[in-house]
């Protein structure tokens, strides 16, 4: 349920930012220095999330999925939050400047990472 909320929130932020920029006519493919700030923040949060992922252990023999989630739910929420931050950084840049390049890159990166770290894949 929490995972679905994170995915939905990332999609809402990304689609909302894109729709608003296109509707207002501010969306452009130009890049500039604020884009690099968002790219650094977004990619940094992505890397931090993936580094935290490496620290998770696979379920031990005889350990149920519920037991594993009981021990690792907080870590996974942190990882998903860091990955969502990448999309938020992209959304902020498209709101601030209307530039699409970094926004699209960060949104796609965040969504792809979130989809690869679904609850079934992580605990299985």
C-alpha positions as CSV (number, residue, x, y, z in Angstrom):
1,X,0.0,0.0,0.0
2,X,2.8,2.4,0.9
3,X,4.6,1.5,-2.3
4,X,1.5,2.3,-4.4
5,X,1.3,5.7,-2.6
6,X,4.9,6.5,-3.5
7,X,4.5,5.5,-7.1
8,X,1.2,7.5,-7.3
9,X,2.7,10.5,-5.7
10,X,5.7,10.4,-8.1
11,X,3.4,10.2,-11.1
12,X,1.2,13.0,-9.8
13,X,4.1,15.3,-9.2
14,X,5.7,14.5,-12.6
15,X,2.6,14.6,-14.7
16,X,1.3,17.7,-12.9
17,X,4.6,19.5,-13.4
18,X,4.6,18.6,-17.1
19,X,0.9,19.5,-17.6
20,X,1.3,22.8,-15.9
21,X,4.4,23.8,-17.9
22,X,2.8,22.8,-21.2
23,X,-0.5,24.5,-20.4
24,X,1.2,27.7,-19.3
25,X,3.5,27.6,-22.3
26,X,6.6,27.8,-20.2
27,X,8.0,24.4,-21.2
28,X,11.2,24.6,-23.2
29,X,14.0,22.1,-23.9
30,X,16.7,24.7,-23.0
31,X,19.2,24.0,-20.2
32,X,21.0,26.3,-17.9
33,X,22.7,26.5,-14.5
34,X,19.6,25.8,-12.4
35,X,19.1,22.6,-14.3
36,X,22.5,21.4,-13.1
37,X,21.6,22.1,-9.5
38,X,18.4,20.0,-10.0
39,X,20.4,17.3,-11.8
40,X,23.0,17.1,-9.0
41,X,20.3,17.0,-6.3
42,X,18.2,14.4,-8.2
43,X,21.1,12.2,-9.2
44,X,22.5,12.5,-5.7
45,X,19.3,11.3,-4.1
46,X,19.1,8.5,-6.7
47,X,22.7,7.3,-5.9
48,X,22.0,7.6,-2.1
49,X,18.8,5.5,-2.5
50,X,20.6,2.8,-4.5
51,X,23.5,2.8,-2.0
52,X,21.0,2.2,0.8
53,X,19.5,-0.6,-1.3
54,X,22.9,-2.4,-1.2
55,X,22.6,-2.6,2.6
56,X,19.5,-4.6,2.6
57,X,19.8,-8.3,3.2
58,X,17.8,-11.0,1.4
59,X,15.3,-12.9,3.6
60,X,17.2,-15.5,5.7
61,X,16.3,-19.2,5.4
62,X,13.0,-19.8,7.2
63,X,12.2,-16.1,7.4
64,X,8.8,-15.1,6.0
65,X,8.2,-12.1,3.9
66,X,6.3,-10.5,6.7
67,X,9.2,-10.9,9.1
68,X,11.6,-9.4,6.5
69,X,9.3,-6.4,5.9
70,X,9.0,-6.0,9.7
71,X,12.8,-5.5,9.8
72,X,13.2,-3.5,6.6
73,X,10.1,-1.4,6.1
74,X,11.7,1.8,7.4
75,X,14.8,1.3,5.2
76,X,12.6,0.7,2.1
77,X,10.6,3.9,2.8
78,X,13.8,5.8,3.0
79,X,15.0,4.3,-0.3
80,X,11.7,5.0,-2.0
81,X,11.7,8.6,-0.6
82,X,15.2,9.3,-1.9
83,X,14.2,8.0,-5.3
84,X,11.1,10.1,-5.3
85,X,13.2,13.1,-4.5
86,X,14.8,12.8,-7.9
87,X,11.4,13.3,-9.6
88,X,10.6,16.2,-7.2
89,X,13.9,17.9,-8.1
90,X,13.0,17.6,-11.8
91,X,9.5,19.0,-11.1
92,X,10.9,21.9,-9.3
93,X,13.2,22.8,-12.2
94,X,10.3,22.6,-14.7
95,X,8.2,24.9,-12.5
96,X,11.1,27.3,-11.9
97,X,12.5,27.5,-15.4
98,X,10.2,25.6,-17.8
99,X,13.2,23.5,-19.0
100,X,12.2,20.0,-19.8
101,X,15.4,18.2,-20.4
102,X,16.5,17.6,-16.8
103,X,12.9,17.2,-15.7
104,X,12.3,14.3,-18.1
105,X,15.6,12.6,-17.3
106,X,15.0,12.8,-13.5
107,X,11.4,11.7,-13.7
108,X,12.2,8.7,-15.9
109,X,15.1,7.8,-13.7
110,X,13.0,8.0,-10.5
111,X,10.1,6.0,-11.9
112,X,12.3,3.3,-13.4
113,X,14.2,2.9,-10.2
114,X,10.9,2.8,-8.2
115,X,9.5,0.1,-10.5
116,X,12.6,-2.0,-10.2
117,X,12.4,-1.8,-6.4
118,X,8.9,-3.0,-6.1
119,X,8.0,-4.9,-2.8
120,X,7.9,-8.2,-4.6
121,X,11.3,-7.8,-6.2
122,X,13.0,-6.6,-3.1
123,X,11.7,-9.2,-0.6
124,X,11.8,-12.0,-3.1
